Amino acid sequence: MTHSLLSQRRVGVLLHPTSLPSGKLDSDAERWLQFLGDTGFSVWQVLPLGEPQVDLSPYQCSSAFALNPALFDVDEDIDTTDTSFLEFCDKQSYWLDDYALFTVLKHQFKNASWVEWPLALKQRDEDVLLETRQQHSDAITRIRWQQYCYHRRWLEIRTKACDMNILLFGDMPIFVGYDSADVWAHQDMFMLDEQGNMTVVTGVPPDYFSETGQRWGNPHYDWDHMKQDGYSWWRSRVHHHLELFDLIRIDHFRGLQAVWVIDAGCDTAIDGHWQEVPGDDLLTNLKQSLAECHGELPFIAEDLGIITPEVTALRLKHELPGMAVLQFGFDEFDDNPHKLKNIDHSRVVYTGTHDNDTTKGWYNSLAEYDKNLILESLGLSADIETINDDDVVDKMIENAMYSHANLSIIPMQDYLHLGSQSRMNIPGTIEGNWSWRFQWQQLDDDRQREFLAQVIESGRKPAIPEHD
């Protein structure tokens, strides 16, 4: 059964808040929601909102719960008698207390990894932790206050979006960063040795994106330990995400059936192996334990890459929509799930994702022979002398819009007809990613009106624009 939020045909846009003109969730956020409403977009998809570590990747964060300070302007005047602040601290204590102390200690030890801290702190001696909390109580309160302000601001945006019939679509990485508050606070939940070092790391084998695979470097979960308390950390994590978003993409859903395990000493992902994990048990537990608070769980499975029948069976058993990416749909395999004819309502269709080149960049990177095949597949070959790359982008967007998928997602770069220089991320690289921003002057009123007409003509539900 399709989740009720996905039972209506909608179109959304993929844009991380760092790609807003200011790079922040300041007044740009309200202006952005107004743009969505005026254009017909009724879903706003973002990447993870956590605080990136070294290379700005939102998929390697210092906490699976905390919001990224770089996204917000905050009032530094702390009011510890504020009832809502005290309620926030109490309600969020299951992650906030450890995160605040972790952040203070990271600063104290000049950003050294927690595994390099003094032994008593690294191994979380209770007496030493209590003493440290008392010594740094002011700094800890300040961090709690900041997170309170960030969450309050995001919930303001969510309320505004809800009033305009715009759904917020979040992204939950399946793994967490090693140098994070989560791993430090819950070392027994991860595959670590007695010194706290990772024994194995995460990644994926060689694929479309990388000949040597991708060595992500996150720690693997100790699933046997997690099962012992009924996956309480996962329940807390999902509950937290559902407070922030209407829909949640499970990044690397494939990893809930089996994970690519790489020895921590290996420099690439080539010499790894698949290891099964209890994803079915986890998803069943989450549905049962969170149903009272949230009803249906509005998950979308990111099922790209090497997908086996077992992964597909897991997704279908739990009735989760998968993903289709039109850029992957041009090959000789008739059963390719990314081909337009194979996309049904059980998929969310994208022209491309944050890991793809922009559609214009992708098309222009192809050999002439491949370009001609794509033009033929798109029904544009009859006008080959006059067709340009903007026409190809528009046709790809049109195919996504008129597809059978109930939810169609268009990256903002494709909406704006931008090339490779505006790409968000090149998987397997650490330089020059996650930094693209659009500018307000790039928006065009005529383009908005044309797109809104296409939204309506394709039977997709537009947002409700609000005007002063």
N, C-alpha and C positions, 0 to 999 in steps of 0.2 A: 504494500500500500504506500503510495507516494505521500510524503509529509504534506500537511495541509498548506503550508507556506509555498510549496512548489506545485500545487495543483492548478495554479493560474499561470498563463503564459506571461513571462516577464523578460525584460532585458536589463542587464546591469553593466556597470563599467568597472574595470579593474584599475585602481589607482591607490597607491600607498600614500598616507598623509605626508611623507617626506617629499613626495612629488608635487604637492601643492606649491604655488608660487613662493610662499614664505617658508615652506618646509615644516610648518607648525599647524596645530589645531587651534589657531587663533580665529580672528574674524574671517579668515579665508574659509573656514569650515562652513559657516552659514552661507557664504557666497557660493561655495561649491554645491551645497545642497540645493540652493536656488537654481543653479545651472542644471543639476540633475532633473529637478522638477520641470523646468522649462523645456528640456530636451526629450523627456519621456523615459529616462532611466528610472527604474524603481528599485534597483538593487545597487548598493555600493560595496564592492569587494575590496578588502585591504589585505596586506600581508600581516604577519604577526606584529603586534604593537609593543613587544618587549624591548628592553634596552640592549642594543647590539654590543658585542664585545669588540675585538680588535678591528675587524675588517668591515664593519657597518652592516653585516648580514643580519637581517631580522630572524634568521633561522639558527643563529648562535647567540643566545641572550644570557644575561646574568640572572634571570629569573623567569620561570614559566608563568608567573602571576603578575609581577610588577609591570607598570607602564613606563615607557621610555621618556625620561625627563626632557630629552631634546625636542619632543613634540609639543611641549606645553610652556606657556608663560604662567608663572605661579606667584601668588601673593605670599611674600615672606613673613608677613605679620601672623604669627602663630597664636591661635586662640585655643588653649588646651581645655577651656571650660565649655567650649562649643559642644552641645549635646550630640549633634550629628557626627562630629569628629570622634568623640569617645565611642559612639556606637559603631562607627567604621572600624576603629582599632580593635574593638572586641570581636566584631563579626569576621574580620579578616586576619585575626591573630594567627591562624594556622599557617599562614605564609609570611605575613607582614613582619612578625617579630624576628624571624630568622633572616629575612631579607634586609631589614634595617641594620641589624648587627653585622651581617656579612658586608654591607656597603661601607660601614664605618671601618671595619677591619681592613678592607681592601685599600681604603685611603691611608690608614695607619701604616700599612706595610707596602706602600708605594706601588699598589696594583699587582703585587706578587700573587700568584695562584695560591688558593687556600692550602694546597698540598705542600706548599713551602713555608707555611706559618709555623710558629712554635708548636711543639707537639701537643701541649694541653689544649690549645685552640683548635688545631687541626683535628684532633680526636674528640673535641667537644666535651671536655671535662666540665661537669655541671657546676662545680664551685667556681671554676675560673670563668665560665660563661656568665654566671651571676655577678661576679665581681666586675667583669668587663662591661656588662650592661649598666651597672651603677656608675662606673667611671665615665661612661660616654652617654649618659641619659639625655643630655640636651641634644646631642647630635642625632641620636636615635629618634627622639621626638620630632626633630626637624624633618627627617626622612619620612616618618609616618605621616606628618602633615603634608608634605609634598605629594605623596601617593594618594592621600585623601583628596587633595585638590585636583590631581590628574583624573582620578576616577569620577569625581563630581563633574568635571568638565566633559568627560566622555559621555556620561549619562545625560548631560544637557544636550549634547549632539544627538544622542540616541532618541531622546524625547522629541526633538525637532524633526528628526527623520521619520519617526513614527507618525507624527502629525501630518506629514506630507506623503504617507504611504510608501516610504522608502525603507527597504530592509537593509540592515547592516550585516554583511557577510564576512565573518572572520576566518582566520587561518590558524590551525593548531598543529605545530610541528610535532611529529610523532616522538622525536628525540629531544633532549635538552642539552644545553651546553655543559661541558665538563667543569669549567671554572665558573660555576653558578651556585647560587644560594641553595638550590634544590639538591644538588649532589652533595654539597658540604653538609647540609642538614639531614640528609637521608642516605648516607653512604652505604648502608646495608641493602638498599634497593638497587644497587648498581654492581656491575661486574668489575670490582676493584680488588687489588691485593691488600695485604696488611698495612702497607704504607700509604694506601689511598690512591695508588697509581692504577690507571686503566690496564686491564689485561688484554682486552679486545676493544676494537672501535667499530663504528658504523660506517656505512657507505653503500655503494651499489656497484655491480660489475660493469665492464665495458658496455656502452650502449650508444644511442644516437648522439648523445651530447659529448662523450669522451671515450677515446680509444683505450685508455688505461682505467676506465671506471672513475668513480668519484669517492675519494677517501674523506668523508665528512669529519671524522675524528670525535664524534660524540660517544659517550659511554653507552654500553648496552645495559638494558634492565636485567635485574635478577628476578625473572618472572616467578620462580618458585617462592621467593620471599614475598613478592607482591600479592600472590594468591592467599597467603596466610591470613592477611587482615582484610580480605575481600576487596583488594585494589583501592584502598581508601585514598591514596594519593591521586589516583586517576579520577575517582569520584569527585574529589575536591577540585581538581583541575577543570574537569568538564563543567561542573556547576559554576565555577568562576567565569568560564567563557560564555556560558549561557546568560550570565548577568550582563554581559557586554554586547552580545551579538544575537541576531535572529537566526542566522545560519552559520554553520561551522564546517569548513573544509578540513578533513583529516589528511594532512600532508603525508605522503608516502604510505598510503593505506596498505600497500603491499606488505609493509612491515608488521601488520597485525596478523599475517598468516605465517610469514617466515622472514628472517632478517639476514642480510649479508654480513657475515662476521669476519673481521679482518684482524689478524694478530697486531697488537699495538706497535710492534717493532717494524712493521711493513710500511714503506713509504708511499705505495700506491694501493689501489683497491683490487688489483688483478688477482692476487693470491688469497682470495677469501672463499667462504663456503656459505650455503644457505642453511639456516637453522630454524626449525619450526617454533612458533610461539603460541600461547593460548589466547589468540585474539577473539575467537568465538566465545570463550568463557568470559573474557573482559567485556565484550559488547553486550552479552546477555546480562551480566551483572550491572552494567551502567543503565541499561533500559529498565531493569527492575528497581534499582535503588533510587533512580532519579525521576521515575515516572510520576510520583506523587507531587513533586515540585514543578516539573517541567512538561509532563505529558510526553508526547513524542519527542525523540531526540533528532533535531534537524541537521543531521550529518550529510555531507557530500564526500564521497570517497575519491581522493586523488589516486587514480589507478592507471598511471602512465608508466611507461618503461616495460620491463619484463613481467608480464602478467600471465600467470598460470591458471589452469582451470580451477585449482583450489582457491586462488584469490578471488576469482569471479564468483565461485560458489559461496564464499564467505560474504561478499558484498550483497549478493542476491538473497541469501538467507535472512540478512538483517535489513533488506529492502532499502538499500542506500543507493542513491543515484551515483553513477560514475561520471567520468569526464571524457569528452571528445575534443580533440584539437584539430581544426581543419587543416593546418599546415602539415599534419602527419597523414593526410588522407589521399595523397597522390602517389600511389604505387600500383603494382600489378596484381596485388592480392585482393580478390573480390570480397573477402570477409573482413577486411580491415575495419575495425570499429570506428575509425575516424573519418571514413568516407561518408559523405552526406547521406547517401541512401540507407546507410546502416544506423543512423542516429535516430533514436526514438525518445520518448518522454522520460525514459529512465536514465538519461544522460544530461549533463550540463555541457553545452557546447561553447567552445572558445575559438576565436580566430587564432590566437596564440596566448601563451601565458607569460609570466614574468621571466621564465627561463628561456623563452624563445626569442629570436630576433623579432623586430617589428615585422608586420606582414610585408611592408614595402621593402625593408632591408632583406628579408628572406627571399622574396621574389627576385630582387636585383642581384642576389648572390648566386643565382642558378645559372647553369650553362644554357645556351640558346635552345638546345634541343629540349631540355626540361621545361623551359619557359613555354615553348610551343605546346608541349603536352598539357601543361596546366591551363593555358588559354583554351585549349580544346575542351578540357574537362569542365571549365567554367562557362563554356558556350560563348567565348569571346573570339574564337579563331577567325570567324567570318570578317571581323573588322580589324584584323591584325595590323594593318598599315596605320591605323589611327589610334589604336589602343595604347594607353600609357600605364605606368605603374599605379597611379591613383585609381584608375578604372579597375585594376585588379583588386586593390584594397576594398573598394566599394562593393565589388561583386562578392568578395569573401564575407564582408559584413552582411550583405543581403542574404547570402546562403545561411549564415548563422541565424539571422532574424527569422527567416521563413522555414527553418528546419523544424522537425517534429519535437525537438527538445523544449521542455517547458521553460527552461531558463537558458538564456543566451548571454554570454559575457564578452564585452568588447574592451580590450586594453585601451586606455586613453590615447596611447601613441597611435593606435590604428584609427581611432576616431579622428585624430588630427592629421592623418596621412604622413606620419613621420618615418624617417629612415633609421638606419643602424646606429647613427650617432645618438639616438634617443633610447637605445636598448637599456633595459633595467639591469639585467644580469647575464653573464656568460658563465654557465656552470663549470666548475673545475678551475676557475681563476679567482684571484683575490684582489686584483687591481682594477680600479675604475668602475666598480659596480655600485648599484643602489643610490646613485647620486642624481638621476635625471629629475628635472622639474619642468612643468609647463608654465607658461605665462598667460595672464588673463587676456592680453591683446591677441593671442592666438585663436581665441574663440570668435566665432562668426555667427551672427544672428540668422542669416539665411541658412547656414548649415544646420543650426538647431531646429529651425522650422521644418526643413526637409527631413531630418532624422525623426522628429516627432510624428510626421505624417507616415513615415515608414513603420514606426512602432505601432501605430493604430492600424495601418493596412495589414500588417503581419499578425494581427490579433493579439498583440502583447499589451499587457495592462500598464498604462503610463502612471507615473507618480502624479500627485496632486500639487501643482505649483502654487506657491504662496507669494503674494505680492503685497507690498505696503499700500 
